[in-house]
């Protein structure tokens, strides 16, 4: 009775293995029944192998997805451009890859947070720099005129601060490339941007590919 109970507890694969081992030990003749048991055992082994492969693959995919999410959040955020303040350099709908860095270089594009919005602007000056903008929109930093080949037009734009203006410690001065309409550090509503407002520097454009 104990033996019967043990057999009932066996899985289908274990039962087939046991029967085949018994037949082998008794030098059983090759019969259709033996062949059927062998085929069933092979099928079950293959099924178990496929199941393990699928589970292993799913595990790898989950780990890769988790790493990708962590990289996206902590090191390489991805954002979509909204609006036209960076034309012609960027356009509405462009998708950008950012990189978090503590060194935001002049002339580079960065993403900032302002009033629960994400804005793409260009770094014009850093902490301690003195910036000046004349009525025609010509920009100078520390007395040196900026060469800005990325602009199609110059404009003083939405400006209500007094020049020359020195960028406070721990902040950067940013401007959009479409100077006539961009709301940026020239406007006291935005002002110089603090480190805690910077999401990241633009690494490259993901989409569109051209």
Helices and strands as residue ranges (DSSP letters): H 2-9, H 12-25, H 32-74, E 78-80, E 95-99, E 109-114, E 117-126, E 130-133, E 139-141, E 144-145, E 165-166, E 171-175, E 193-194, G 195-197, E 198-207
